């Protein structure tokens, strides 16, 4: 797949709930402009419409296999992630899946969920708790938010903030209160509730699916309970992963925990790839490698 400049994007904006939209890339190569097979993409913290660099190119590649690509904008998109959580996101993903299965949404017969970064938590959580079934899931850059934040904040400051959240908010039934400015500073200036801060940044919070310190039995309770095909694509030069973490060992733990019939052979570390496989990657062909893996997954498992 060529990495040449992608032209301005055109497509369809779907509304699948109150203030919930999805942008489906134009499918010129699909008969009647509507594929019955679709990948639903969910971005990470602060991601919004079309700001993941590989999406337009991935959409073109999927069209060649008569699949569509649509990016979901949940209420947690942009700065909304600070005041929501995985359970709410899973309900909204259910709404999206139900919509795309319906005649109004194109009566899609096959649906794959793809997450980037914290979107991977959404996808994995939905596979365990969602009501609307999908045919497979893809995790691109499934990193630990806890390990990412501890890598950039003074350890003592981190411990004090976590303790304050636990003692002054969580234990006092004030989980939904917005935290003061000192907490927002390490959350990129974005307002965040006590619950969400604890979920993302405390060890074994609700969002803690991918940390290197998790034990095998903990991975067994997430990856081990997946009952559909899963593709994991870990970025080899991910700037949010501490250098001390052995990425190959971590990927092996994910694989070990997953039932063998569901772990896809195209799962890999994309060597040299940055978090979102953007221009800061150490190789120019990392998006090609992503596309080859995604198409291989679809062809072999879906």
VOPAGU-2260 file (C-alpha; in pm, 1 decimal, decimal comma):
REM VOPAGU-2260
SITE   aa  ch    i         X         Y         Z
SITE  UNK   A    0       0,0       0,0       0,0
SITE  UNK   A    1     145,0     334,3    -101,1
SITE  UNK   A    2     211,4     598,1     163,3
SITE  UNK   A    3     164,6     876,2     -91,5
SITE  UNK   A    4     -39,8    1178,5       9,4
SITE  UNK   A    5    -402,1    1092,1      72,6
SITE  UNK   A    6    -658,3    1332,0     -80,2
SITE  UNK   A    7    -920,1    1518,0     121,8
SITE  UNK   A    8   -1153,1    1269,1     284,9
SITE  UNK   A    9   -1518,0    1233,1     198,9
SITE  UNK   A   10   -1764,2    1001,1     361,6
SITE  UNK   A   11   -2086,2     962,1     555,3
SITE  UNK   A   12   -2159,1    1092,4     903,5
SITE  UNK   A   13   -2383,6     853,7    1094,4
SITE  UNK   A   14   -2576,7     942,9    1409,4
SITE  UNK   A   15   -2626,7     640,4    1632,8
SITE  UNK   A   16   -2736,3     810,3    1957,0
SITE  UNK   A   17   -2770,3    1150,1    2121,4
SITE  UNK   A   18   -2452,7    1344,6    2034,5
SITE  UNK   A   19   -2292,7    1019,3    1913,8
SITE  UNK   A   20   -2160,3    1010,5    1559,2
SITE  UNK   A   21   -1943,4     797,8    1332,7
SITE  UNK   A   22   -1757,6     901,0    1018,6
SITE  UNK   A   23   -1755,3     627,1     754,5
SITE  UNK   A   24   -1495,6     674,6     483,3
SITE  UNK   A   25   -1630,0     681,8     128,2
SITE  UNK   A   26   -1637,9     335,5     -27,6
SITE  UNK   A   27   -1611,1     398,7    -400,0
SITE  UNK   A   28   -1485,6      48,3    -468,2
SITE  UNK   A   29   -1781,1    -122,3    -300,8
SITE  UNK   A   30   -2095,9    -190,3    -499,3
SITE  UNK   A   31   -2366,2      67,3    -423,7
SITE  UNK   A   32   -2117,9     247,0    -197,4
SITE  UNK   A   33   -2211,0      37,4     104,3
SITE  UNK   A   34   -2019,5    -261,4     235,2
SITE  UNK   A   35   -2184,6    -516,9     463,3
SITE  UNK   A   36   -1850,3    -558,0     644,9
SITE  UNK   A   37   -1712,5    -276,7     858,6
SITE  UNK   A   38   -1431,1    -193,4    1100,9
SITE  UNK   A   39   -1537,5      46,0    1377,8
SITE  UNK   A   40   -1239,4     245,0    1506,1
SITE  UNK   A   41   -1208,8     399,7    1854,0
SITE  UNK   A   42    -926,4     641,1    1934,8
SITE  UNK   A   43    -740,8     702,1    2258,5
SITE  UNK   A   44    -727,1     981,8    2514,7
SITE  UNK   A   45    -805,9    1321,0    2353,7
SITE  UNK   A   46    -829,8    1171,3    2003,2
SITE  UNK   A   47   -1096,2    1315,5    1777,7
SITE  UNK   A   48   -1205,8    1292,9    1418,0
SITE  UNK   A   49    -936,8    1187,2    1168,8
SITE  UNK   A   50    -635,3    1271,2    1385,5
SITE  UNK   A   51    -484,6     923,2    1372,4
SITE  UNK   A   52    -247,0     933,9    1072,9
SITE  UNK   A   53    -308,8     588,6     932,5
SITE  UNK   A   54    -689,8     598,3     914,1
SITE  UNK   A   55    -733,7     727,1     555,7
SITE  UNK   A   56    -476,9     480,9     421,4
SITE  UNK   A   57    -627,2     193,9     619,3
SITE  UNK   A   58    -969,5     286,8     480,3
SITE  UNK   A   59    -836,6     262,7     124,3
SITE  UNK   A   60    -679,7     -75,4     194,1
SITE  UNK   A   61    -998,0    -211,7     350,0
SITE  UNK   A   62   -1197,0     -97,3      47,8
SITE  UNK   A   63    -989,0    -330,1    -168,8
SITE  UNK   A   64   -1126,5    -617,7      41,3
SITE  UNK   A   65   -1479,7    -471,5      29,6
SITE  UNK   A   66   -1472,2    -362,0     392,1
SITE  UNK   A   67   -1563,2     -16,8     523,7
SITE  UNK   A   68   -1390,6     180,5     798,0
SITE  UNK   A   69   -1578,7     412,7    1032,3
SITE  UNK   A   70   -1440,4     613,7    1323,6
SITE  UNK   A   71   -1670,7     627,2    1625,9
SITE  UNK   A   72   -1689,3     947,9    1826,1
SITE  UNK   A   73   -1806,7     847,2    2171,2
SITE  UNK   A   74   -1876,9    1096,6    2448,0
SITE  UNK   A   75   -1522,5    1019,3    2570,6
SITE  UNK   A   76   -1365,3    1163,0    2253,2
SITE  UNK   A   77   -1155,1    1479,8    2266,5
SITE  UNK   A   78   -1158,5    1604,1    2629,5
SITE  UNK   A   79   -1463,7    1399,9    2728,1
SITE  UNK   A   80   -1259,1    1109,2    2859,5
SITE  UNK   A   81   -1201,7    1287,4    3190,2
SITE  UNK   A   82   -1564,8    1262,9    3296,8
SITE  UNK   A   83   -1666,9     918,7    3172,1
SITE  UNK   A   84   -1552,2     557,0    3201,7
SITE  UNK   A   85   -1533,9     218,0    3035,5
SITE  UNK   A   86   -1885,4     107,8    3131,0
SITE  UNK   A   87   -2040,5     413,3    2966,8
SITE  UNK   A   88   -1821,9     371,3    2657,8
SITE  UNK   A   89   -1924,5       6,5    2627,0
SITE  UNK   A   90   -2292,6     106,3    2631,4
SITE  UNK   A   91   -2226,0     355,9    2353,0
SITE  UNK   A   92   -2030,7     100,0    2150,5
SITE  UNK   A   93   -2331,1    -131,2    2186,3
SITE  UNK   A   94   -2545,1     148,9    2041,7
SITE  UNK   A   95   -2305,9     184,0    1748,7
SITE  UNK   A   96   -2289,7    -188,0    1676,1
SITE  UNK   A   97   -2667,3    -221,1    1698,4
SITE  UNK   A   98   -2707,8      75,1    1463,0
SITE  UNK   A   99   -2468,3     -60,2    1200,8
SITE  UNK   A  100   -2642,6    -398,1    1213,0
SITE  UNK   A  101   -2976,7    -228,3    1147,2
SITE  UNK   A  102   -3117,0    -133,7     805,1
SITE  UNK   A  103   -3059,7     235,8     889,5
SITE  UNK   A  104   -2691,1     166,6     949,7
SITE  UNK   A  105   -2639,8     -45,0     639,1
SITE  UNK   A  106   -2733,0    -390,4     772,3
SITE  UNK   A  107   -2370,3    -489,5     829,6
SITE  UNK   A  108   -2313,3    -862,6     856,8
SITE  UNK   A  109   -1957,7    -853,1     989,1
SITE  UNK   A  110   -1823,6    -599,5    1238,8
SITE  UNK   A  111   -1473,3    -569,3    1382,1
SITE  UNK   A  112   -1382,4    -326,9    1662,2
SITE  UNK   A  113   -1041,2    -160,2    1642,6
SITE  UNK   A  114    -893,1      45,3    1923,9
SITE  UNK   A  115    -591,0     273,3    1938,2
SITE  UNK   A  116    -418,0     342,9    2271,0
SITE  UNK   A  117    -683,5     381,4    2543,9
SITE  UNK   A  118    -935,8     284,1    2277,5
SITE  UNK   A  119    -788,8     -63,4    2324,7
SITE  UNK   A  120    -934,3     -66,3    2677,7
SITE  UNK   A  121   -1271,4      17,5    2523,3
SITE  UNK   A  122   -1246,3    -264,4    2271,8
SITE  UNK   A  123   -1128,8    -524,3    2522,7
SITE  UNK   A  124   -1386,6    -415,3    2780,9
SITE  UNK   A  125   -1663,2    -438,2    2522,5
SITE  UNK   A  126   -1554,5    -788,7    2422,1
SITE  UNK   A  127   -1601,6    -893,4    2786,7
SITE  UNK   A  128   -1910,8    -692,5    2882,6
SITE  UNK   A  129   -2083,6    -570,3    2567,4
SITE  UNK   A  130   -2430,1    -694,7    2476,3
SITE  UNK   A  131   -2394,8    -654,7    2099,3
SITE  UNK   A  132   -2163,8    -920,9    1959,8
SITE  UNK   A  133   -1892,6    -844,1    1704,8
SITE  UNK   A  134   -1676,9   -1071,2    1489,8
SITE  UNK   A  135   -1330,8    -971,7    1609,0
SITE  UNK   A  136   -1118,6    -706,8    1780,8
SITE  UNK   A  137    -793,0    -527,1    1699,3
SITE  UNK   A  138    -570,3    -358,8    1959,0
SITE  UNK   A  139    -318,4    -107,2    1820,9
SITE  UNK   A  140     -76,4      38,2    2079,2
SITE  UNK   A  141    -237,3    -116,0    2389,4
SITE  UNK   A  142     -26,5      68,2    2647,0
SITE  UNK   A  143     -57,6     113,4    3021,9
SITE  UNK   A  144    -173,4     461,2    3119,6
SITE  UNK   A  145     -37,7     399,1    3469,4
SITE  UNK   A  146     310,7     317,2    3342,7
SITE  UNK   A  147     296,9     607,6    3097,7
SITE  UNK   A  148     214,0     861,8    3369,3
SITE  UNK   A  149     461,3     729,5    3626,4
SITE  UNK   A  150     728,5     762,0    3359,7
SITE  UNK   A  151     678,6    1139,8    3340,2
SITE  UNK   A  152     582,7    1237,8    3697,5
SITE  UNK   A  153     797,2    1243,0    4010,8
SITE  UNK   A  154     720,6     913,4    4193,5
SITE  UNK   A  155     660,4    1087,4    4527,1
SITE  UNK   A  156     421,1    1336,7    4367,5
SITE  UNK   A  157     240,0    1050,2    4198,5
SITE  UNK   A  158     202,2     859,6    4525,4
SITE  UNK   A  159      67,2    1168,4    4702,2
SITE  UNK   A  160    -189,0    1235,0    4428,6
SITE  UNK   A  161    -311,0     875,3    4425,7
SITE  UNK   A  162    -336,3     874,3    4805,9
SITE  UNK   A  163    -533,1    1198,9    4806,1
SITE  UNK   A  164    -775,9    1067,0    4544,9
SITE  UNK   A  165    -826,9     750,2    4746,1
SITE  UNK   A  166    -858,0     914,6    5088,9
SITE  UNK   A  167   -1039,7    1236,6    5005,3
SITE  UNK   A  168   -1262,7    1133,4    4716,9
SITE  UNK   A  169   -1305,3     758,9    4653,0
SITE  UNK   A  170   -1344,8     660,4    5019,2
SITE  UNK   A  171   -1581,0     953,3    5082,9
SITE  UNK   A  172   -1817,1     866,6    4798,3
SITE  UNK   A  173   -1707,5    1167,4    4591,6
SITE  UNK   A  174   -1580,0     971,5    4291,9
SITE  UNK   A  175   -1767,5    1185,4    4040,4
SITE  UNK   A  176   -1625,1    1515,9    4160,5
SITE  UNK   A  177   -1381,8    1701,8    3936,8
SITE  UNK   A  178   -1029,7    1716,4    4077,2
SITE  UNK   A  179    -838,4    2043,0    4136,1
SITE  UNK   A  180    -577,6    2195,2    3906,5
SITE  UNK   A  181    -277,0    1997,5    4036,0
SITE  UNK   A  182    -435,7    1677,0    3905,4
SITE  UNK   A  183    -519,0    1831,8    3569,3
SITE  UNK   A  184    -156,6    1932,4    3519,8
SITE  UNK   A  185     -48,3    1571,5    3478,4
SITE  UNK   A  186    -359,9    1499,4    3272,0
SITE  UNK   A  187    -260,4    1738,8    2992,5
SITE  UNK   A  188    -470,6    2015,0    3146,8
SITE  UNK   A  189    -796,7    1829,4    3089,8
SITE  UNK   A  190   -1061,9    1821,3    3366,9
SITE  UNK   A  191   -1093,2    1477,8    3523,3
SITE  UNK   A  192   -1305,4    1318,0    3792,4
SITE  UNK   A  193   -1165,1    1130,0    4089,3
SITE  UNK   A  194   -1302,8     803,5    3951,3
SITE  UNK   A  195   -1146,0     845,3    3608,5
SITE  UNK   A  196    -810,7     956,8    3751,2
SITE  UNK   A  197    -800,9     650,5    3973,6
SITE  UNK   A  198    -919,0     424,0    3691,7
SITE  UNK   A  199    -651,7     541,0    3447,9
SITE  UNK   A  200    -352,3     607,7    3669,5
SITE  UNK   A  201    -374,6     389,5    3978,8
SITE  UNK   A  202    -230,9      39,4    3976,0
SITE  UNK   A  203    -509,1    -204,9    3902,2
SITE  UNK   A  204    -764,2      67,1    3839,3
SITE  UNK   A  205   -1056,2     -21,2    3613,3
SITE  UNK   A  206    -856,3      77,7    3301,5
SITE  UNK   A  207    -546,1    -121,8    3394,7
SITE  UNK   A  208    -543,4    -398,0    3131,2
SITE  UNK   A  209    -196,9    -381,4    2976,7
SITE  UNK   A  210      60,9    -306,8    3249,8
SITE  UNK   A  211     379,1    -514,1    3263,9
SITE  UNK   A  212     343,1    -573,3    3640,2
SITE  UNK   A  213      10,4    -754,5    3605,8
SITE  UNK   A  214      19,4   -1123,7    3691,2
SITE  UNK   A  215     -77,2   -1410,3    3463,0
SITE  UNK   A  216    -406,1   -1464,6    3645,7
SITE  UNK   A  217    -496,2   -1099,8    3588,6
SITE  UNK   A  218    -435,1   -1130,2    3215,0
SITE  UNK   A  219    -638,4   -1451,4    3227,3
SITE  UNK   A  220    -934,0   -1244,9    3348,5
SITE  UNK   A  221    -913,9   -1012,8    3047,7
SITE  UNK   A  222    -736,6   -1163,9    2747,3
SITE  UNK   A  223    -823,6   -1512,2    2869,4
SITE  UNK   A  224   -1195,9   -1443,7    2853,3
SITE  UNK   A  225   -1201,2   -1310,9    2497,3
SITE  UNK   A  226   -1421,2   -1538,0    2286,4
SITE  UNK   A  227   -1361,6   -1386,2    1941,9
SITE  UNK   A  228   -1053,0   -1346,6    1719,0
SITE  UNK   A  229    -806,3   -1087,3    1849,2
SITE  UNK   A  230    -520,2    -908,8    1674,6
SITE  UNK   A  231    -261,8    -718,9    1884,5
SITE  UNK   A  232     -25,5    -471,1    1718,8
SITE  UNK   A  233     221,5    -321,3    1967,9
SITE  UNK   A  234     428,2     -20,8    1861,6
SITE  UNK   A  235     798,3     -99,4    1891,4
SITE  UNK   A  236     906,7     260,2    1954,5
SITE  UNK   A  237     605,6     371,4    2156,7
SITE  UNK   A  238     698,0     689,1    2341,1
SITE  UNK   A  239     443,5     614,1    2614,8
SITE  UNK   A  240     605,8     284,1    2710,8
SITE  UNK   A  241     898,0     302,7    2957,9
SITE  UNK   A  242    1223,3     175,5    2808,3
SITE  UNK   A  243    1256,4     -72,1    3093,9
SITE  UNK   A  244     958,5    -273,2    2967,9
SITE  UNK   A  245    1032,1    -576,9    2753,7
SITE  UNK   A  246     769,7    -544,7    2480,4
SITE  UNK   A  247     828,3    -896,4    2345,7
SITE  UNK   A  248     777,9   -1045,2    2690,5
SITE  UNK   A  249     461,0    -841,3    2743,1
SITE  UNK   A  250     315,8    -947,0    2407,6
SITE  UNK   A  251     396,9   -1307,5    2500,1
SITE  UNK   A  252     196,8   -1265,0    2821,9
SITE  UNK   A  253    -102,5   -1140,2    2624,3
SITE  UNK   A  254     -72,7   -1439,8    2392,1
SITE  UNK   A  255     -27,9   -1689,9    2674,3
SITE  UNK   A  256    -343,3   -1567,7    2845,3
SITE  UNK   A  257    -553,4   -1575,6    2526,5
SITE  UNK   A  258    -715,5   -1898,9    2417,2
SITE  UNK   A  259    -509,2   -2024,2    2123,7
SITE  UNK   A  260    -802,2   -2045,6    1882,2
SITE  UNK   A  261    -866,0   -1672,2    1922,0
SITE  UNK   A  262    -510,1   -1530,8    1915,3
SITE  UNK   A  263    -433,8   -1427,8    1558,9
SITE  UNK   A  264    -102,2   -1518,3    1396,7
SITE  UNK   A  265     -66,3   -1166,3    1253,6
SITE  UNK   A  266     -19,2   -1018,2    1601,3
SITE  UNK   A  267     323,0    -857,8    1635,6
SITE  UNK   A  268     541,9    -573,2    1748,4
SITE  UNK   A  269     567,6    -316,7    1470,2
SITE  UNK   A  270     936,8    -240,9    1504,2
SITE  UNK   A  271    1025,0     127,3    1498,5
SITE  UNK   A  272     662,3     235,2    1511,7
SITE  UNK   A  273     570,1     528,2    1733,7
SITE  UNK   A  274     253,8     527,6    1942,8
SITE  UNK   A  275      23,4     617,8    1653,1
SITE  UNK   A  276     262,3     510,3    1375,3
SITE  UNK   A  277     307,2     873,9    1276,2
SITE  UNK   A  278     597,1    1069,1    1128,8
SITE  UNK   A  279     798,9    1022,2    1449,1
SITE  UNK   A  280     831,7     650,2    1375,0
SITE  UNK   A  281    1182,5     521,7    1303,5
SITE  UNK   A  282    1071,8     347,7     983,8
SITE  UNK   A  283     874,4     479,4     690,6
SITE  UNK   A  284     685,3     157,0     624,3
SITE  UNK   A  285     521,4     103,4     963,3
SITE  UNK   A  286     173,9     188,2     830,1
SITE  UNK   A  287     223,0     -66,7     552,7
SITE  UNK   A  288     299,4    -325,7     818,9
SITE  UNK   A  289     -14,9    -231,7    1010,9
SITE  UNK   A  290    -225,0    -264,7     695,9
SITE  UNK   A  291     -73,7    -601,3     602,1
SITE  UNK   A  292    -147,3    -731,2     951,7
SITE  UNK   A  293    -504,7    -601,0     957,8
SITE  UNK   A  294    -583,0    -744,2     613,2
SITE  UNK   A  295    -420,2   -1073,2     710,9
SITE  UNK   A  296    -633,9   -1083,3    1023,2
SITE  UNK   A  297    -954,1   -1018,1     831,9
SITE  UNK   A  298    -871,1   -1276,0     566,7
SITE  UNK   A  299    -766,0   -1548,3     810,0
SITE  UNK   A  300    -999,1   -1502,7    1105,8
SITE  UNK   A  301   -1315,1   -1308,0    1016,7
